[in-house]
Amino acid sequence: MITVLLSMIMFFGDAECATYQDDPCQIYGKVYYETRDPNRADYRVYVEESESFADVVVYEETNALYADRPGHWARVDNPGFANIYIYLERNRSLADFSIYYTETESFAGCNR
């Protein structure tokens, strides 16, 4: 019985993470920028200089309560409060996807 419960917990936990991890267009909420170890981050992200080449257009919210839609991120300083860990990659070929920071809230979202 315990084996069945543990396998169910592992199955449902992995399914939820896989769905969320596979689509960078669905990332929103509180984001912690990992600066030291890229292996601790959920995603390695390359910052584009042009909106045209980015996979996701990001608007940085000042209030985490407004970061409730894809592409709306609120930076947090404490990793314990974050929904997602991001590592800003300098080499585009090592990144999982690319982003572009916009100053216009309505432009945020998926660019694919």
N, CA, C and O atoms as CSV, one atom per row, in Angstrom:
chain,resi,resn,atom,element,x,y,z
A,1,MET,N,N,0.819,-1.198,0.000
A,1,MET,CA,C,0.000,0.000,0.000
A,1,MET,C,C,0.865,1.265,0.000
A,1,MET,O,O,0.578,2.224,-0.716
A,2,ILE,N,N,1.912,1.253,0.800
A,2,ILE,CA,C,2.811,2.403,0.864
A,2,ILE,C,C,3.511,2.610,-0.474
A,2,ILE,O,O,3.716,3.744,-0.907
A,3,THR,N,N,3.871,1.523,-1.118
A,3,THR,CA,C,4.523,1.604,-2.424
A,3,THR,C,C,3.607,2.267,-3.447
A,3,THR,O,O,4.056,3.078,-4.256
A,4,VAL,N,N,2.330,1.923,-3.407
A,4,VAL,CA,C,1.361,2.511,-4.338
A,4,VAL,C,C,1.239,4.009,-4.083
A,4,VAL,O,O,1.232,4.800,-5.026
A,5,LEU,N,N,1.143,4.403,-2.822
A,5,LEU,CA,C,1.031,5.828,-2.495
A,5,LEU,C,C,2.266,6.605,-2.927
A,5,LEU,O,O,2.154,7.690,-3.498
A,6,LEU,N,N,3.437,6.055,-2.657
A,6,LEU,CA,C,4.673,6.735,-3.054
A,6,LEU,C,C,4.785,6.850,-4.567
A,6,LEU,O,O,5.204,7.890,-5.074
A,7,SER,N,N,4.424,5.818,-5.284
A,7,SER,CA,C,4.498,5.889,-6.746
A,7,SER,C,C,3.499,6.888,-7.310
A,7,SER,O,O,3.786,7.549,-8.308
A,8,MET,N,N,2.311,7.009,-6.677
A,8,MET,CA,C,1.333,8.004,-7.129
A,8,MET,C,C,1.843,9.417,-6.896
A,8,MET,O,O,1.695,10.287,-7.753
A,9,ILE,N,N,2.442,9.641,-5.735
A,9,ILE,CA,C,2.985,10.967,-5.433
A,9,ILE,C,C,4.094,11.328,-6.418
A,9,ILE,O,O,4.140,12.453,-6.917
A,10,MET,N,N,4.972,10.395,-6.693
A,10,MET,CA,C,6.052,10.653,-7.634
A,10,MET,C,C,5.521,10.879,-9.039
A,10,MET,O,O,6.029,11.741,-9.756
A,11,PHE,N,N,4.514,10.127,-9.445
A,11,PHE,CA,C,3.948,10.269,-10.788
A,11,PHE,C,C,3.309,11.636,-10.976
A,11,PHE,O,O,3.601,12.328,-11.951
A,12,PHE,N,N,2.447,12.028,-10.059
A,12,PHE,CA,C,1.760,13.299,-10.204
A,12,PHE,C,C,2.710,14.477,-10.029
A,12,PHE,O,O,2.537,15.496,-10.698
A,13,GLY,N,N,3.687,14.375,-9.171
A,13,GLY,CA,C,4.674,15.444,-8.995
A,13,GLY,C,C,5.494,15.647,-10.252
A,13,GLY,O,O,5.721,16.787,-10.656
A,14,ASP,N,N,5.946,14.569,-10.884
A,14,ASP,CA,C,6.738,14.674,-12.103
A,14,ASP,C,C,5.909,15.193,-13.262
A,14,ASP,O,O,6.423,15.951,-14.084
A,15,ALA,N,N,4.654,14.814,-13.354
A,15,ALA,CA,C,3.801,15.258,-14.455
A,15,ALA,C,C,3.591,16.771,-14.393
A,15,ALA,O,O,3.623,17.453,-15.417
A,16,GLU,N,N,3.379,17.281,-13.189
A,16,GLU,CA,C,3.166,18.713,-13.044
A,16,GLU,C,C,4.409,19.495,-13.421
A,16,GLU,O,O,4.310,20.504,-14.119
A,17,CYS,N,N,5.564,19.058,-12.981
A,17,CYS,CA,C,6.811,19.754,-13.278
A,17,CYS,C,C,7.133,19.686,-14.762
A,17,CYS,O,O,7.594,20.670,-15.340
A,18,ALA,N,N,6.898,18.537,-15.386
A,18,ALA,CA,C,7.229,18.383,-16.794
A,18,ALA,C,C,6.392,19.326,-17.651
A,18,ALA,O,O,6.907,19.924,-18.596
A,19,THR,N,N,5.117,19.465,-17.334
A,19,THR,CA,C,4.253,20.349,-18.108
A,19,THR,C,C,4.719,21.791,-17.985
A,19,THR,O,O,4.772,22.518,-18.977
A,20,TYR,N,N,5.057,22.204,-16.775
A,20,TYR,CA,C,5.469,23.577,-16.538
A,20,TYR,C,C,6.845,23.844,-17.143
A,20,TYR,O,O,7.088,24.923,-17.683
A,21,GLN,N,N,7.740,22.869,-17.057
A,21,GLN,CA,C,9.098,23.045,-17.546
A,21,GLN,C,C,9.167,23.085,-19.066
A,21,GLN,O,O,10.086,23.687,-19.620
A,22,ASP,N,N,8.231,22.468,-19.740
A,22,ASP,CA,C,8.313,22.354,-21.186
A,22,ASP,C,C,7.902,23.615,-21.935
A,22,ASP,O,O,8.242,23.761,-23.109
A,23,ASP,N,N,7.196,24.513,-21.304
A,23,ASP,CA,C,6.675,25.677,-22.014
A,23,ASP,C,C,7.102,26.977,-21.338
A,23,ASP,O,O,6.477,27.401,-20.365
A,24,PRO,N,N,8.164,27.618,-21.843
A,24,PRO,CA,C,8.605,28.878,-21.232
A,24,PRO,C,C,7.597,30.003,-21.404
A,24,PRO,O,O,7.672,31.014,-20.706
A,25,CYS,N,N,6.665,29.840,-22.316
A,25,CYS,CA,C,5.645,30.874,-22.522
A,25,CYS,C,C,4.666,30.957,-21.354
A,25,CYS,O,O,3.914,31.926,-21.250
A,26,GLN,N,N,4.665,29.969,-20.488
A,26,GLN,CA,C,3.749,29.955,-19.354
A,26,GLN,C,C,4.384,30.436,-18.053
A,26,GLN,O,O,3.756,30.356,-16.997
A,27,ILE,N,N,5.612,30.931,-18.113
A,27,ILE,CA,C,6.298,31.370,-16.899
A,27,ILE,C,C,5.809,32.762,-16.495
A,27,ILE,O,O,5.775,33.694,-17.299
A,28,TYR,N,N,5.435,32.866,-15.233
A,28,TYR,CA,C,5.065,34.156,-14.645
A,28,TYR,C,C,5.210,34.041,-13.139
A,28,TYR,O,O,5.390,32.947,-12.604
A,29,GLY,N,N,5.132,35.148,-12.475
A,29,GLY,CA,C,5.209,35.138,-11.023
A,29,GLY,C,C,6.526,35.660,-10.502
A,29,GLY,O,O,7.193,36.478,-11.135
A,30,LYS,N,N,6.881,35.167,-9.332
A,30,LYS,CA,C,8.082,35.631,-8.642
A,30,LYS,C,C,9.299,34.863,-9.151
A,30,LYS,O,O,9.335,33.633,-9.119
A,31,VAL,N,N,10.290,35.614,-9.622
A,31,VAL,CA,C,11.473,35.026,-10.248
A,31,VAL,C,C,12.716,35.413,-9.450
A,31,VAL,O,O,12.923,36.578,-9.111
A,32,TYR,N,N,13.533,34.403,-9.162
A,32,TYR,CA,C,14.811,34.630,-8.505
A,32,TYR,C,C,15.910,34.461,-9.546
A,32,TYR,O,O,15.953,33.451,-10.249
A,33,TYR,N,N,16.782,35.431,-9.644
A,33,TYR,CA,C,17.885,35.382,-10.596
A,33,TYR,C,C,19.106,34.761,-9.917
A,33,TYR,O,O,19.767,35.396,-9.095
A,34,GLU,N,N,19.387,33.524,-10.273
A,34,GLU,CA,C,20.547,32.813,-9.748
A,34,GLU,C,C,21.796,33.379,-10.411
A,34,GLU,O,O,21.867,33.447,-11.638
A,35,THR,N,N,22.780,33.786,-9.614
A,35,THR,CA,C,23.968,34.426,-10.165
A,35,THR,C,C,25.216,33.567,-10.073
A,35,THR,O,O,26.203,33.845,-10.754
A,36,ARG,N,N,25.195,32.537,-9.249
A,36,ARG,CA,C,26.413,31.763,-9.024
A,36,ARG,C,C,26.438,30.420,-9.736
A,36,ARG,O,O,27.382,30.129,-10.469
A,37,ASP,N,N,25.428,29.610,-9.534
A,37,ASP,CA,C,25.432,28.239,-10.039
A,37,ASP,C,C,24.282,28.023,-11.015
A,37,ASP,O,O,23.129,27.965,-10.589
A,38,PRO,N,N,24.559,27.903,-12.313
A,38,PRO,CA,C,23.483,27.715,-13.290
A,38,PRO,C,C,22.740,26.392,-13.100
A,38,PRO,O,O,21.616,26.248,-13.581
A,39,ASN,N,N,23.336,25.439,-12.419
A,39,ASN,CA,C,22.669,24.156,-12.192
A,39,ASN,C,C,21.543,24.248,-11.168
A,39,ASN,O,O,20.694,23.359,-11.105
A,40,ARG,N,N,21.525,25.289,-10.385
A,40,ARG,CA,C,20.439,25.488,-9.419
A,40,ARG,C,C,19.216,26.140,-10.046
A,40,ARG,O,O,18.145,26.151,-9.440
A,41,ALA,N,N,19.358,26.675,-11.234
A,41,ALA,CA,C,18.254,27.372,-11.896
A,41,ALA,C,C,17.340,26.393,-12.628
A,41,ALA,O,O,17.768,25.330,-13.077
A,42,ASP,N,N,16.071,26.781,-12.736
A,42,ASP,CA,C,15.115,26.002,-13.518
A,42,ASP,C,C,15.363,26.187,-15.004
A,42,ASP,O,O,15.209,25.258,-15.797
A,43,TYR,N,N,15.751,27.409,-15.368
A,43,TYR,CA,C,15.985,27.749,-16.766
A,43,TYR,C,C,17.259,28.556,-16.917
A,43,TYR,O,O,17.611,29.355,-16.050
A,44,ARG,N,N,17.942,28.338,-18.023
A,44,ARG,CA,C,19.040,29.208,-18.447
A,44,ARG,C,C,18.469,30.086,-19.554
A,44,ARG,O,O,17.938,29.587,-20.546
A,45,VAL,N,N,18.583,31.380,-19.375
A,45,VAL,CA,C,17.910,32.326,-20.261
A,45,VAL,C,C,18.927,33.279,-20.876
A,45,VAL,O,O,19.823,33.783,-20.199
A,46,TYR,N,N,18.766,33.511,-22.161
A,46,TYR,CA,C,19.606,34.471,-22.872
A,46,TYR,C,C,18.777,35.729,-23.113
A,46,TYR,O,O,17.632,35.643,-23.555
A,47,VAL,N,N,19.348,36.890,-22.825
A,47,VAL,CA,C,18.646,38.160,-23.012
A,47,VAL,C,C,18.980,38.714,-24.388
A,47,VAL,O,O,20.134,39.020,-24.685
A,48,GLU,N,N,17.965,38.836,-25.216
A,48,GLU,CA,C,18.113,39.368,-26.569
A,48,GLU,C,C,18.120,40.891,-26.541
A,48,GLU,O,O,17.575,41.519,-25.633
A,49,GLU,N,N,18.748,41.464,-27.557
A,49,GLU,CA,C,18.756,42.919,-27.694
A,49,GLU,C,C,17.594,43.405,-28.558
A,49,GLU,O,O,17.311,44.601,-28.619
A,50,SER,N,N,16.927,42.465,-29.224
A,50,SER,CA,C,15.807,42.802,-30.093
A,50,SER,C,C,14.603,41.937,-29.741
A,50,SER,O,O,14.743,40.738,-29.502
A,51,GLU,N,N,13.455,42.527,-29.711
A,51,GLU,CA,C,12.223,41.804,-29.408
A,51,GLU,C,C,11.904,40.754,-30.469
A,51,GLU,O,O,11.268,39.742,-30.172
A,52,SER,N,N,12.333,40.986,-31.680
A,52,SER,CA,C,12.024,40.090,-32.793
A,52,SER,C,C,12.593,38.693,-32.628
A,52,SER,O,O,11.989,37.726,-33.092
A,53,PHE,N,N,13.737,38.567,-31.980
A,53,PHE,CA,C,14.402,37.275,-31.866
A,53,PHE,C,C,14.124,36.554,-30.549
A,53,PHE,O,O,14.560,35.416,-30.374
A,54,ALA,N,N,13.421,37.175,-29.637
A,54,ALA,CA,C,13.169,36.586,-28.326
A,54,ALA,C,C,11.997,35.609,-28.366
A,54,ALA,O,O,11.037,35.800,-29.112
A,55,ASP,N,N,12.091,34.559,-27.549
A,55,ASP,CA,C,10.988,33.609,-27.411
A,55,ASP,C,C,9.890,34.165,-26.510
A,55,ASP,O,O,8.703,33.948,-26.754
A,56,VAL,N,N,10.299,34.884,-25.467
A,56,VAL,CA,C,9.353,35.440,-24.511
A,56,VAL,C,C,9.692,36.912,-24.277
A,56,VAL,O,O,10.855,37.264,-24.078
A,57,VAL,N,N,8.681,37.755,-24.302
A,57,VAL,CA,C,8.847,39.172,-23.988
A,57,VAL,C,C,8.432,39.349,-22.531
A,57,VAL,O,O,7.311,39.013,-22.150
A,58,VAL,N,N,9.347,39.880,-21.720
A,58,VAL,CA,C,9.153,39.953,-20.277
A,58,VAL,C,C,8.960,41.394,-19.829
A,58,VAL,O,O,9.709,42.293,-20.214
A,59,TYR,N,N,7.945,41.587,-19.014
A,59,TYR,CA,C,7.730,42.867,-18.344
A,59,TYR,C,C,7.984,42.637,-16.863
A,59,TYR,O,O,7.344,41.784,-16.249
A,60,GLU,N,N,8.913,43.391,-16.284
A,60,GLU,CA,C,9.227,43.241,-14.865
A,60,GLU,C,C,8.259,44.076,-14.033
A,60,GLU,O,O,8.276,45.307,-14.067
A,61,GLU,N,N,7.420,43.373,-13.291
A,61,GLU,CA,C,6.456,44.024,-12.405
A,61,GLU,C,C,7.159,44.471,-11.130
A,61,GLU,O,O,8.058,43.784,-10.645
A,62,THR,N,N,6.762,45.604,-10.589
A,62,THR,CA,C,7.328,46.066,-9.330
A,62,THR,C,C,6.614,45.424,-8.145
A,62,THR,O,O,7.181,45.313,-7.058
A,63,ASN,N,N,5.384,45.008,-8.358
A,63,ASN,CA,C,4.600,44.354,-7.319
A,63,ASN,C,C,4.339,42.913,-7.747
A,63,ASN,O,O,3.803,42.675,-8.829
A,64,ALA,N,N,4.712,41.962,-6.916
A,64,ALA,CA,C,4.568,40.544,-7.255
A,64,ALA,C,C,3.110,40.131,-7.459
A,64,ALA,O,O,2.842,39.150,-8.152
A,65,LEU,N,N,2.178,40.854,-6.875
A,65,LEU,CA,C,0.758,40.517,-7.053
A,65,LEU,C,C,0.293,40.723,-8.485
A,65,LEU,O,O,-0.673,40.088,-8.907
A,66,TYR,N,N,0.944,41.580,-9.235
A,66,TYR,CA,C,0.565,41.835,-10.625
A,66,TYR,C,C,1.257,40.904,-11.615
A,66,TYR,O,O,0.958,40.937,-12.809
A,67,ALA,N,N,2.168,40.084,-11.137
A,67,ALA,CA,C,2.870,39.139,-12.010
A,67,ALA,C,C,2.040,37.860,-12.126
A,67,ALA,O,O,2.460,36.790,-11.687
A,68,ASP,N,N,0.865,37.990,-12.718
A,68,ASP,CA,C,-0.089,36.895,-12.751
A,68,ASP,C,C,-0.436,36.412,-14.155
A,68,ASP,O,O,-1.400,35.669,-14.340
A,69,ARG,N,N,0.351,36.834,-15.143
A,69,ARG,CA,C,0.139,36.404,-16.524
A,69,ARG,C,C,1.475,36.038,-17.143
A,69,ARG,O,O,2.512,36.537,-16.705
A,70,PRO,N,N,1.474,35.177,-18.151
A,70,PRO,CA,C,2.737,34.806,-18.803
A,70,PRO,C,C,3.511,36.032,-19.286
A,70,PRO,O,O,2.947,36.940,-19.895
A,71,GLY,N,N,4.802,36.040,-19.005
A,71,GLY,CA,C,5.672,37.145,-19.394
A,71,GLY,C,C,5.756,38.253,-18.361
A,71,GLY,O,O,6.547,39.183,-18.520
A,72,HIS,N,N,4.970,38.173,-17.323
A,72,HIS,CA,C,5.007,39.166,-16.247
A,72,HIS,C,C,5.780,38.556,-15.086
A,72,HIS,O,O,5.320,37.616,-14.437
A,73,TRP,N,N,6.954,39.106,-14.839
A,73,TRP,CA,C,7.851,38.584,-13.812
A,73,TRP,C,C,8.067,39.639,-12.746
A,73,TRP,O,O,8.149,40.832,-13.039
A,74,ALA,N,N,8.158,39.190,-11.520
A,74,ALA,CA,C,8.509,40.058,-10.399
A,74,ALA,C,C,9.777,39.498,-9.763
A,74,ALA,O,O,9.785,38.370,-9.269
A,75,ARG,N,N,10.824,40.273,-9.777
A,75,ARG,CA,C,12.107,39.834,-9.232
A,75,ARG,C,C,12.046,39.811,-7.711
A,75,ARG,O,O,11.570,40.755,-7.081
A,76,VAL,N,N,12.540,38.710,-7.128
A,76,VAL,CA,C,12.627,38.598,-5.668
A,76,VAL,C,C,14.083,38.368,-5.283
A,76,VAL,O,O,14.840,37.737,-6.021
A,77,ASP,N,N,14.462,38.880,-4.132
A,77,ASP,CA,C,15.833,38.738,-3.657
A,77,ASP,C,C,16.037,37.479,-2.818
A,77,ASP,O,O,17.162,36.998,-2.688
A,78,ASN,N,N,14.975,36.952,-2.256
A,78,ASN,CA,C,15.046,35.761,-1.421
A,78,ASN,C,C,14.612,34.551,-2.237
A,78,ASN,O,O,13.470,34.514,-2.696
A,79,PRO,N,N,15.477,33.560,-2.435
A,79,PRO,CA,C,15.103,32.404,-3.252
A,79,PRO,C,C,13.950,31.604,-2.675
A,79,PRO,O,O,13.290,30.869,-3.411
A,80,GLY,N,N,13.691,31.722,-1.399
A,80,GLY,CA,C,12.588,30.999,-0.780
A,80,GLY,C,C,11.220,31.493,-1.213
A,80,GLY,O,O,10.236,30.763,-1.089
A,81,PHE,N,N,11.135,32.715,-1.719
A,81,PHE,CA,C,9.865,33.285,-2.150
A,81,PHE,C,C,9.590,33.080,-3.638
A,81,PHE,O,O,8.502,33.410,-4.110
A,82,ALA,N,N,10.535,32.554,-4.370
A,82,ALA,CA,C,10.442,32.477,-5.830
A,82,ALA,C,C,9.628,31.287,-6.311
A,82,ALA,O,O,9.613,30.227,-5.686
A,83,ASN,N,N,8.944,31.488,-7.449
A,83,ASN,CA,C,8.273,30.398,-8.153
A,83,ASN,C,C,9.236,29.731,-9.125
A,83,ASN,O,O,9.171,28.522,-9.347
A,84,ILE,N,N,10.124,30.524,-9.698
A,84,ILE,CA,C,11.050,30.056,-10.738
A,84,ILE,C,C,12.437,30.624,-10.462
A,84,ILE,O,O,12.575,31.759,-10.004
A,85,TYR,N,N,13.466,29.820,-10.746
A,85,TYR,CA,C,14.854,30.269,-10.666
A,85,TYR,C,C,15.380,30.413,-12.088
A,85,TYR,O,O,15.259,29.500,-12.904
A,86,ILE,N,N,15.969,31.576,-12.372
A,86,ILE,CA,C,16.485,31.889,-13.704
A,86,ILE,C,C,17.980,32.173,-13.607
A,86,ILE,O,O,18.431,32.845,-12.680
A,87,TYR,N,N,18.735,31.666,-14.556
A,87,TYR,CA,C,20.142,32.014,-14.683
A,87,TYR,C,C,20.309,32.729,-16.012
A,87,TYR,O,O,19.965,32.181,-17.060
A,88,LEU,N,N,20.835,33.951,-15.981
A,88,LEU,CA,C,21.042,34.712,-17.205
A,88,LEU,C,C,22.322,34.235,-17.875
A,88,LEU,O,O,23.426,34.475,-17.385
A,89,GLU,N,N,22.156,33.571,-18.980
A,89,GLU,CA,C,23.258,32.946,-19.712
A,89,GLU,C,C,23.858,33.937,-20.697
A,89,GLU,O,O,23.131,34.646,-21.393
A,90,ARG,N,N,25.165,33.987,-20.755
A,90,ARG,CA,C,25.849,34.887,-21.697
A,90,ARG,C,C,26.023,34.251,-23.061
A,90,ARG,O,O,26.162,34.955,-24.062
A,91,ASN,N,N,26.017,32.940,-23.111
A,91,ASN,CA,C,26.193,32.200,-24.357
A,91,ASN,C,C,24.827,31.697,-24.819
A,91,ASN,O,O,24.201,30.879,-24.145
A,92,ARG,N,N,24.380,32.176,-25.941
A,92,ARG,CA,C,23.035,31.855,-26.422
A,92,ARG,C,C,22.845,30.359,-26.663
A,92,ARG,O,O,21.752,29.835,-26.447
A,93,SER,N,N,23.878,29.677,-27.100
A,93,SER,CA,C,23.749,28.258,-27.409
A,93,SER,C,C,23.540,27.397,-26.161
A,93,SER,O,O,23.098,26.254,-26.277
A,94,LEU,N,N,23.845,27.915,-24.982
A,94,LEU,CA,C,23.642,27.178,-23.742
A,94,LEU,C,C,22.291,27.479,-23.088
A,94,LEU,O,O,21.921,26.833,-22.108
A,95,ALA,N,N,21.567,28.439,-23.616
A,95,ALA,CA,C,20.300,28.862,-23.022
A,95,ALA,C,C,19.147,27.951,-23.431
A,95,ALA,O,O,19.144,27.380,-24.521
A,96,ASP,N,N,18.172,27.826,-22.537
A,96,ASP,CA,C,16.957,27.069,-22.828
A,96,ASP,C,C,16.025,27.857,-23.737
A,96,ASP,O,O,15.368,27.288,-24.609
A,97,PHE,N,N,15.971,29.157,-23.530
A,97,PHE,CA,C,15.176,30.041,-24.380
A,97,PHE,C,C,15.687,31.462,-24.200
A,97,PHE,O,O,16.529,31.724,-23.341
A,98,SER,N,N,15.176,32.373,-25.013
A,98,SER,CA,C,15.631,33.762,-24.952
A,98,SER,C,C,14.477,34.674,-24.567
A,98,SER,O,O,13.310,34.378,-24.824
A,99,ILE,N,N,14.836,35.797,-23.939
A,99,ILE,CA,C,13.839,36.777,-23.517
A,99,ILE,C,C,14.259,38.161,-23.971
A,99,ILE,O,O,15.414,38.405,-24.320
A,100,TYR,N,N,13.302,39.044,-23.956
A,100,TYR,CA,C,13.546,40.465,-24.209
A,100,TYR,C,C,12.750,41.230,-23.162
A,100,TYR,O,O,11.563,40.970,-22.969
A,101,TYR,N,N,13.397,42.172,-22.487
A,101,TYR,CA,C,12.718,42.986,-21.488
A,101,TYR,C,C,12.036,44.164,-22.176
A,101,TYR,O,O,12.668,44.905,-22.928
A,102,THR,N,N,10.760,44.326,-21.914
A,102,THR,CA,C,10.008,45.437,-22.471
A,102,THR,C,C,9.606,46.401,-21.358
A,102,THR,O,O,9.489,46.014,-20.195
A,103,GLU,N,N,9.401,47.644,-21.730
A,103,GLU,CA,C,8.938,48.647,-20.776
A,103,GLU,C,C,7.428,48.855,-20.880
A,103,GLU,O,O,6.851,49.631,-20.118
A,104,THR,N,N,6.791,48.162,-21.822
A,104,THR,CA,C,5.353,48.282,-22.037
A,104,THR,C,C,4.665,47.003,-21.579
A,104,THR,O,O,4.920,45.924,-22.114
A,105,GLU,N,N,3.809,47.128,-20.605
A,105,GLU,CA,C,3.171,45.967,-19.991
A,105,GLU,C,C,2.369,45.130,-20.980
A,105,GLU,O,O,2.375,43.902,-20.900
A,106,SER,N,N,1.699,45.762,-21.884
A,106,SER,CA,C,0.835,45.033,-22.820
A,106,SER,C,C,1.616,44.229,-23.857
A,106,SER,O,O,1.025,43.382,-24.526
A,107,PHE,N,N,2.910,44.459,-24.015
A,107,PHE,CA,C,3.717,43.709,-24.975
A,107,PHE,C,C,4.232,42.386,-24.409
A,107,PHE,O,O,4.746,41.554,-25.157
A,108,ALA,N,N,4.101,42.185,-23.111
A,108,ALA,CA,C,4.646,40.983,-22.468
A,108,ALA,C,C,3.869,39.744,-22.901
A,108,ALA,O,O,2.661,39.791,-23.135
A,109,GLY,N,N,4.599,38.639,-23.001
A,109,GLY,CA,C,3.980,37.364,-23.359
A,109,GLY,C,C,4.855,36.574,-24.301
A,109,GLY,O,O,6.029,36.886,-24.500
A,110,CYS,N,N,4.270,35.557,-24.868
A,110,CYS,CA,C,5.009,34.683,-25.755
A,110,CYS,C,C,5.188,35.327,-27.114
A,110,CYS,O,O,4.296,36.016,-27.611
A,111,ASN,N,N,6.345,35.098,-27.712
A,111,ASN,CA,C,6.669,35.707,-28.992
A,111,ASN,C,C,6.893,34.627,-30.051
A,111,ASN,O,O,7.435,34.912,-31.118
A,112,ARG,N,N,6.485,33.408,-29.767
A,112,ARG,CA,C,6.678,32.297,-30.709
A,112,ARG,C,C,5.559,32.215,-31.697
A,112,ARG,O,O,5.562,31.338,-32.561
